[in-house]
């Protein structure tokens, strides 16, 4: 007869615990291995939510079926991009090319200024040395070209994937929501639908707020730089608008090439440019964003910076790009699944006050 005493029960519990721990470890390892794919899927979901938000807005304004409304949004977006390319695309491309040439010139000028001062020479000596031997051999040059080529192909493939998956998600979002809910027990599906509603609502309004702020920041920056007579204002304004998608870090990075170009004009130009970027960020943070956030979703600055630091350390540039919407997702899930469901407390879920909009 098999032993059924306390020792066998204890052994069975130990084996079950070991199996659960092993399953968790395997799950974490697999998740880490496919983490880049998961981030691309998350970016595709964001694009689908953005298309869905615009489609819903059009459907509220005009009585159109979803496929027709989505098709109109896509055609309009493509038309705007083509029109932008026809009107200013060549100028922007030329200015970006000039920008790539002038930035190294500005860096060389700064280096020469530092070498002319005793404290500057000390500073240069303690700076990390630039990697030497970059072009030391034909093999290394070919390897770098191959690496850049493969990286470019990967970026293009990811962009195409994001556009296609986002489009298909926007065509019939309810189908995908229904299939996800089928993974839950029937008693939990109503709550799951509510959580997904909270999540989609918060991300849609965050995207609307961020896109609006990007447009305003880009136009204000280009206009202010044009007023003081800066060159390459279209390229610099476009960079400022795009990088403002990443709060806090993006504006700082976008100001660097503008200040360097201003330094080529004169030291006072660099001061003026720095003042413009500081002023635009002040207006964006204290006037534009508060107006937009009456209907959009805002996050505490410490949470944003923490998420950007963590995602940047784990996944690099792409991690920084998706850090803020990922933080929105995590906060909504914590509020709904932990604070409300596990703890039983009532909390205002992120973006909940905009539910009727």
Secondary structure, 3 states (H helix, E strand, C coil): CCCCCHHHHHHHHHHHHHHHHHHHHHHHHHHHHCHHHHHHHHHHHHHHHHHHHHHHHHHHHCCCCHHHHHHHHHHHHHHHHHHHHHHHHHHHHHHHHHHHHHHHHHHHHHHHHHHCCHHHHHHHHCCCCCCCCCCCCHHHHHHHHHHHHHHHHHHHHHHHHHHHHHHHHHHCHHHHHHHHHCCCCHHHHHHHHHHHHHHHHHHHHHHHHHHHHHHHHHHHHHHHHHHCCCCCHHHHHHHHHHHCCCCCHHHHHHHHHHHHHHHHHCHHHHHHHHHHHHHHHHHHHHHHHHHHCCCCCCCCHHHHHHHHHHHHHHHHHHHHHHHHHHHHHHHHHHHHHHHHHHCCCCCCCCCHHHCCC
